[in-house]
Amino acid sequence: MDTGAADIPATAPEAGANNDNTANGGDNSPAALLQRAFEKALVAVATQVISDSQSDMDDAMSELDDG
């Protein structure tokens, strides 16, 4: 242990403080809810595109193997 190092304890947020508000973009703000909905939709579309692309690649590889 380094005796020259400062002993700075970790501090927790103030008890009962509500840091989650619209002004700071908290998790329950309309902007945060809209962002999460958009991200879910984007992931769903991206997953479908990747799945379709993988299926096309599998078909192309199968055709090459057949000859």
N, C-alpha and C positions, 0 to 999 in steps of 0.2 A: 504494500500500500504506500502511496506517495504522501508523505506527511506534509509536503509543501502545497498540495492541491487544496483548493477551496472546498469546504464542506457545505455544498448548496443542496438542501433537500428539495425533492420534487414537491410541487404544490398542486393541489387539486383545485378545480374551479370552485367558486363560492357556492356553498350549499343553497339550493333553492333558486339559484340564478337561472333565468330563462334566456339562454343565448340563441334560441331558435325563433327567429322572427322574420317577417317579410323583408325588413330593411337589410338584413345580412344574408338573405337567400337561404334561410333555414329549411330543414327537411319538410316542414309542413306548409311552406309558402306555395302560392299558386305557381310561381315560376319553377320551383323545385319539382312539384307534382307533374307539371307539363314536361319538364326535361326528362323525368323518369319514364313517363309514358312514351315520349319520343324515342328514348334509348331502347325501350322494350320493342317498339315497332321496328326500329332500325335493326336490332338483333334478329328479329323474326324474319325480316326480308333478307338480310345477309345470310342467314342460315339456309333459307330456301334457295338462294342463288348459288351458294357453295354446294349444296346437295345436288342441284341440277347440273352444275358444272362437273362434279365428281361422277355423276351418272353418265354424262356425255363422254368423259374421259375413259370410263370403264368400258363403254360400248366401243369406242375407237380402239382401245387396246385389245379387246376381244376380236374385233375384225382383223387386226394385224396378226394375232395369233392363229386365226383360221386360215389366213393366207393368201 
